[in-house]
Amino acid sequence: MGKRVLLLFPLPYQGHINPMLELAALLHSRGFSITIFHTTFNSIDSTKYPSYRFILVEDGEIANRFTSTVDDTVLRMIAWNNSCEQLFYDCLTSVLSEKNEEPNACLIMDMHWYNLQYLANRLRVPTLVLRTGSAATLNWFMTYPQLVQKGFIPVQESQRNMPVIELAPLRMGDLIRVDNCSHEVLRDLLTHEMDAIRTSSGVIVNTFDAIESTEVEKFQKAIPVPVFCIGPLHKFTPPARSSLLVPDHSCLEWLDTQVVGSVLYVSFGSLACMNYEEFIETAWGLANSDQPFVWVVRPGSILGKDEVDLPDGFIEATNGHGKIVSWSPQHEVLAHAAVGAFWTHNGWNSTLEAICEGVPMICRPQFADQMGNARYVTDVWKVGIILEGKLERGMIEKAIKRLMRDDEFGAEIRQRMRALKHEASLCIKSDGSSSINIDKLVNFISSF
């Protein structure tokens, strides 16, 4: 196969950029040239990827229109789709008009670029959609408008524990949600995205058959395009070098001094936030558990506070058995022998990384698909426990001790997690399901 150019366009959030760059590395290793479109907002540092070509899609006006909080995520995505269409059209047509020895193969874009999918169709550019979340979420997105029509959404407090028959094992409280975004706006966004997927050439999903074969089969029956499950992407290539925050590697040195399996790793990703009261309860829950911990306290992660003040007496109470960093090299932390559990927001990347390293989870989902991911962790794979309701130091202490102390409950969860880790290791072998799907994907792209 001669070299052909793949055009890639990630959504500019950390959890979307990393899987796209990992996919780029994987396909580059298979002989494709890589061109990456990227926005001004959360712009990718091209100097870290000298083998790729980068093209900036100027979106400064759009990026500055909204805050960086979770609440504006959906509105920003809609604004990007409405306003970037002409900007992307100019960039894409410029690339397509170039005469060079390496012809363009196709465009791979994040599923949230729905308007740009329609644009690519008009230009007759073959497109593949990358879903950086789970396969299950695709079924949730398809069903959401139906649930709105039936009157189940918005969810009433009395219905939060009601099973969603169409989306077992989900409960009504697990449905996709972004606070301060109306269900009508969210419904319209998801409808646009699903309609765009149906007009694509295929869907790439960062998952693997052993954990989501049923969900993939359900989605495949509903969508008339091929689906390629090629995850976990971060296990096929070196981790993406695109962190929007600088990792503090000192936590790895600290972990080297800890007992195997004794440390709780606490991180809520690049977007999730908590109020100061929740922060205080989290701090004292960690301190009172008397369990060693690494806690990521990201700048801006506490609502209304630029700087974080630890509660009086916290440092003395933890007595050296805790390590706090502003950002961590998460892949290395989860892979460290000292880490025995992960308190997470259950973003898909974090959930998948925990599975791959065999680390049980304490789940505290906050928005979007995180609630549903947590339900799969606790009720389907049964490799974690969930913290629901108002955070309180006593419940935190109890959850940590329940999962990490070597009793029957914790031992069974760790055993199941080891089995999932083994399945993840099998799927990336040369005859594994994801490796086979990668071969199919490469052949599919080469057929354009």
C-alpha positions in Angstrom: 0.0 0.0 0.0 1.4 3.4 -1.0 1.2 6.2 1.5 -2.1 8.0 1.7 -3.1 11.0 3.8 -5.6 10.7 6.7 -7.2 14.0 7.8 -8.2 14.0 11.5 -10.2 16.5 13.5 -10.5 16.0 17.3 -13.0 17.8 19.5 -10.7 20.2 21.6 -11.1 18.7 25.0 -8.5 16.5 26.8 -10.7 13.4 26.8 -11.2 13.7 23.0 -7.8 14.9 21.9 -5.9 12.0 23.5 -7.8 9.1 21.8 -7.6 10.9 18.4 -3.9 11.4 18.7 -3.5 7.7 19.8 -5.5 6.7 16.7 -3.3 8.9 14.6 -0.2 7.2 16.0 -1.7 3.8 15.3 -2.6 4.5 11.7 0.7 6.3 11.1 2.4 3.1 12.2 0.4 1.4 9.4 1.8 3.6 6.7 -0.6 6.5 6.5 0.5 10.2 6.5 -1.3 12.2 9.1 -2.8 15.7 8.9 -4.5 17.1 12.0 -7.0 20.0 12.0 -7.1 21.7 15.4 -8.9 24.7 16.9 -7.5 27.8 18.7 -9.2 26.6 21.9 -7.0 24.0 23.6 -4.7 24.1 20.6 -2.4 21.1 20.2 1.3 21.6 20.5 2.5 20.5 17.1 6.1 20.5 18.1 5.5 17.3 20.0 4.4 15.5 16.7 7.0 16.4 14.1 5.8 13.6 11.8 2.4 15.1 11.4 1.0 18.1 9.6 -1.1 20.5 11.6 -3.7 22.9 10.3 -5.2 25.5 12.6 -9.0 26.2 12.3 -9.3 29.7 13.7 -12.1 29.7 16.3 -10.9 32.4 18.7 -14.2 34.3 18.7 -16.2 31.2 19.5 -13.7 30.0 22.2 -13.9 33.3 24.0 -17.7 33.4 24.0 -18.0 30.8 26.7 -16.4 29.9 30.1 -14.3 26.7 30.5 -16.9 25.2 32.9 -18.8 22.0 32.3 -22.0 24.0 32.0 -20.9 25.6 28.8 -19.7 22.4 27.1 -22.8 21.7 25.1 -23.4 25.3 24.1 -19.8 25.6 23.0 -20.1 22.4 20.9 -23.2 23.8 19.2 -21.5 27.1 18.6 -18.5 25.4 17.1 -20.7 23.4 14.7 -22.6 26.5 13.6 -19.6 28.8 13.3 -16.7 26.6 12.3 -18.5 25.2 9.2 -17.1 27.9 6.8 -13.8 28.0 8.6 -13.4 24.2 8.2 -14.7 24.3 4.7 -11.9 26.7 3.7 -9.3 24.6 5.4 -10.6 21.3 4.0 -11.0 22.5 0.4 -7.5 24.0 0.5 -6.1 20.6 1.5 -8.2 18.8 -1.0 -7.1 21.1 -3.8 -3.4 20.4 -3.2 -1.6 18.3 -5.8 0.9 16.0 -4.2 2.0 12.4 -4.4 0.1 11.3 -1.4 -3.6 11.3 -2.1 -6.1 11.9 0.6 -7.8 8.7 1.9 -10.5 10.0 4.2 -11.5 12.3 7.0 -11.7 11.0 10.6 -13.6 13.4 12.9 -14.9 13.4 16.5 -18.6 12.4 16.5 -19.5 15.8 18.0 -18.5 17.6 14.7 -21.9 16.8 13.2 -22.3 19.8 11.0 -18.8 19.2 9.6 -19.9 15.6 8.7 -22.6 17.1 6.5 -20.0 19.4 5.0 -17.7 16.5 4.2 -20.6 14.7 2.6 -21.2 17.6 0.3 -17.6 17.6 -0.8 -17.8 13.8 -1.3 -15.0 13.2 1.2 -15.3 9.7 2.8 -15.6 10.1 6.6 -15.2 8.0 9.6 -16.5 9.0 13.0 -14.5 8.5 16.2 -16.5 7.8 19.3 -14.1 8.5 22.2 -16.6 7.1 24.7 -18.1 3.7 25.2 -20.2 1.8 22.7 -23.1 1.8 25.2 -23.2 5.6 25.0 -24.1 5.4 21.3 -27.2 3.5 22.3 -28.0 6.0 25.0 -27.7 8.9 22.6 -30.0 7.1 20.1 -32.7 6.5 22.8 -32.6 9.9 24.5 -35.0 11.7 22.1 -37.5 8.8 22.5 -37.3 9.1 26.3 -37.9 12.9 26.0 -40.9 12.2 23.8 -42.3 9.6 26.2 -42.1 12.2 29.0 -39.4 10.4 31.1 -37.0 13.3 30.7 -36.5 15.6 32.5 -36.1 12.9 35.2 -38.1 13.5 38.4 -36.4 12.9 41.7 -38.9 10.2 42.6 -38.0 8.3 39.4 -34.2 8.4 39.7 -33.9 4.7 40.6 -36.5 3.5 38.1 -34.9 1.1 35.5 -34.7 2.3 31.9 -36.1 -0.8 30.1 -34.6 0.2 26.8 -31.1 0.8 28.2 -30.6 -1.9 30.9 -28.8 -1.7 33.3 -29.3 2.0 33.4 -31.6 3.7 35.9 -33.3 7.0 35.1 -30.7 8.9 37.2 -27.9 7.5 35.0 -29.1 9.1 31.8 -26.8 11.5 30.1 -27.1 14.9 31.7 -25.3 18.3 31.7 -26.5 20.6 34.4 -27.9 24.0 33.3 -28.4 22.6 29.8 -32.1 22.0 28.9 -33.1 18.5 27.8 -34.5 20.0 24.6 -31.1 21.4 23.7 -29.4 18.2 24.6 -32.0 16.2 22.6 -31.4 18.3 19.5 -27.7 17.9 19.8 -27.8 14.1 20.1 -30.3 13.9 17.3 -28.0 15.8 15.0 -25.0 13.6 16.0 -26.9 10.4 15.4 -28.2 11.6 12.0 -24.7 12.6 11.0 -23.3 9.2 12.0 -25.8 7.5 9.7 -24.4 9.4 6.7 -20.8 8.5 7.5 -18.7 5.7 6.1 -18.2 4.1 9.4 -17.7 4.4 13.2 -14.6 3.8 15.2 -15.1 3.2 18.9 -12.4 3.2 21.7 -13.6 0.0 23.3 -13.2 -3.8 23.1 -15.5 -6.7 22.6 -15.0 -8.4 25.9 -16.6 -5.6 27.8 -19.1 -4.3 25.3 -20.0 -6.9 22.7 -23.7 -6.8 23.5 -23.8 -3.0 23.2 -21.9 -3.0 20.0 -24.2 -5.6 18.5 -27.2 -3.5 19.4 -25.8 -0.3 17.9 -24.7 -2.1 14.8 -28.2 -3.3 14.2 -29.5 0.2 14.3 -26.8 1.9 12.2 -26.3 1.0 8.5 -22.5 1.6 8.5 -19.6 -0.6 9.8 -18.5 -0.3 13.4 -14.8 -0.9 14.3 -14.0 -1.5 18.0 -10.3 -1.0 18.3 -9.7 -0.1 21.9 -8.1 0.4 24.3 -6.2 2.8 22.0 -3.7 3.8 24.6 -2.4 0.2 24.8 -1.5 0.1 21.1 0.6 3.2 21.0 2.7 5.3 23.5 0.4 7.7 25.5 -0.6 10.9 23.7 1.7 13.8 24.5 -1.0 16.4 24.6 -1.7 17.1 28.2 -3.3 20.5 28.7 -1.8 20.6 32.2 1.8 19.8 33.2 1.9 16.4 35.0 3.7 16.3 38.4 5.9 13.2 38.2 7.0 13.5 41.8 4.0 11.4 42.7 5.6 8.4 41.0 8.7 8.8 43.3 6.3 9.0 46.3 4.5 5.8 45.1 7.8 4.0 45.0 7.9 4.3 48.8 4.5 2.8 49.4 3.3 -0.8 50.0 2.0 -2.7 47.0 -1.7 -2.2 46.5 -2.1 0.2 49.4 -2.6 3.6 47.7 -5.9 5.2 46.7 -5.5 7.4 43.6 -8.1 10.2 43.4 -8.7 12.2 40.2 -11.8 13.7 38.6 -10.4 14.4 35.2 -9.9 17.6 33.3 -13.4 19.2 33.5 -15.3 17.9 36.5 -15.6 20.3 39.4 -16.9 20.3 43.0 -17.9 23.0 45.4 -15.8 23.9 48.4 -18.0 22.0 50.9 -17.6 18.8 48.9 -13.8 19.5 48.7 -13.7 19.7 52.5 -15.7 16.5 53.0 -13.4 14.8 50.5 -10.3 15.9 52.3 -11.5 14.7 55.7 -12.9 11.5 54.2 -9.4 10.7 52.9 -7.7 11.7 56.1 -10.1 9.7 58.3 -9.7 6.6 56.2 -6.1 6.4 57.2 -5.3 5.0 53.7 -2.3 6.3 51.7 -3.5 8.4 48.8 -2.5 10.4 45.7 -5.0 13.2 45.2 -5.1 15.3 42.0 -6.4 18.8 42.8 -6.6 20.5 39.4 -6.4 24.3 39.1 -10.0 25.5 38.8 -11.5 22.3 40.0 -13.1 24.0 43.1 -16.0 26.2 42.0 -15.5 29.8 42.9 -11.9 29.5 44.0 -8.7 30.2 42.1 -6.6 28.8 44.8 -7.3 25.8 47.0 -7.0 26.0 50.8 -6.7 22.7 52.6 -8.7 22.5 55.8 -6.9 23.4 59.0 -5.3 20.3 60.5 -5.5 18.2 57.3 -1.7 17.9 56.8 -1.2 16.9 60.4 -4.0 14.4 60.2 -2.7 12.7 57.1 0.8 12.5 58.8 2.7 12.1 55.5 0.5 9.3 54.1 -0.9 11.6 51.4 0.5 13.2 48.2 -1.4 16.1 46.5 -0.5 17.2 43.0 -2.1 19.6 40.5 -2.0 17.0 37.7 -0.6 13.5 37.3 0.8 11.2 34.7 -2.3 9.1 35.0 -1.2 6.1 32.8 1.9 5.6 35.0 0.1 6.2 38.2 -2.6 3.5 37.5 0.1 1.1 36.3 2.1 1.5 39.5 2.1 -1.5 41.8 1.4 0.6 44.9 -2.0 1.8 43.6 -4.8 -0.4 44.8 -7.9 1.6 43.9 -9.0 4.6 41.9 -11.6 7.2 43.0 -12.8 8.6 39.7 -15.4 10.7 37.9 -15.8 7.8 35.4 -15.0 9.6 32.2 -14.5 6.8 29.6 -10.8 7.3 29.2 -10.2 7.0 33.0 -12.6 4.0 33.3 -10.9 2.2 30.4 -7.4 2.9 31.8 -8.4 1.5 35.2 -9.7 -1.7 33.6 -6.5 -2.1 31.6 -4.4 -1.8 34.8 -6.7 -3.9 36.9 -7.5 -1.1 39.4 -10.9 -1.3 41.2 -12.9 1.9 41.2 -14.8 4.2 43.6 -17.2 6.0 41.3 -18.4 9.6 41.7 -19.8 10.5 38.3 -20.9 14.1 37.7 -22.2 14.8 34.2 -22.6 13.6 30.5 -22.1 9.9 30.2 -20.3 9.4 33.5 -23.3 8.2 35.4 -23.9 5.4 32.9 -20.2 4.4 32.8 -20.3 4.1 36.6 -23.4 1.9 36.4 -21.6 -0.5 34.2 -18.6 -0.5 36.6 -20.8 -1.3 39.6 -23.7 -3.4 38.2 -22.4 -5.1 35.0 -18.6 -5.7 35.5 -18.9 -5.4 39.3 -15.5 -4.0 39.7 -16.3 -0.9 41.9 -18.6 0.9 44.2 -20.5 4.2 43.8 -20.8 7.2 45.9 -24.3 8.7 45.4 -26.0 11.7 46.9 -24.4 14.4 49.0 -20.7 13.8 49.7 -20.1 13.3 53.4 -16.8 12.4 55.1 -18.2 9.4 56.8 -19.6 7.8 53.6 -16.2 8.5 51.9 -14.2 6.9 54.7 -16.6 3.9 54.7 -16.3 3.4 50.9 -12.5 3.5 51.0 -12.3 1.0 53.8 -14.9 -1.3 52.2 -13.0 -1.5 48.9 -9.4 -1.4 50.0 -9.4 -3.5 53.2 -8.6 -7.1 52.5 -12.1 -8.6 53.3 -14.3 -10.8 51.2 -16.0 -7.9 49.4 -12.8 -6.2 48.3 -11.2 -9.5 47.4 -14.0 -10.4 45.0 -13.9 -7.1 43.3 -10.1 -7.3 42.8 -10.5 -10.8 41.4 -13.1 -9.7 38.8 -10.9 -6.7 37.9 -7.9 -9.0 37.3 -10.1 -11.0 34.9 -11.1 -7.8 33.0 -7.4 -6.7 32.9 -6.6 -10.1 31.3 -9.4 -9.7 28.7 -7.9 -6.3 27.9 -4.5 -7.8 27.4 -5.9 -10.5 25.1 -7.7 -8.1 22.8 -4.5 -6.3 21.8 -2.6 -9.4 20.9 -2.1 -10.1 17.2 -5.0 -12.5 17.1 -7.1 -10.4 19.6 -10.4 -8.9 18.7 -9.2 -5.3 18.6 -6.1 -6.1 16.6 -8.3 -7.9 14.0 -10.6 -4.9 13.9 -7.6 -2.6 13.3 -6.7 -4.7 10.3 -10.2 -4.5 9.0 -10.2 -0.7 9.5 -6.9 -0.3 7.6 -8.3 -2.3 4.7 -11.5 -0.4 4.8 -9.7 3.0 4.6 -7.5 1.7 1.9 -10.6 0.9 -0.2 -11.7 4.5 -0.5 
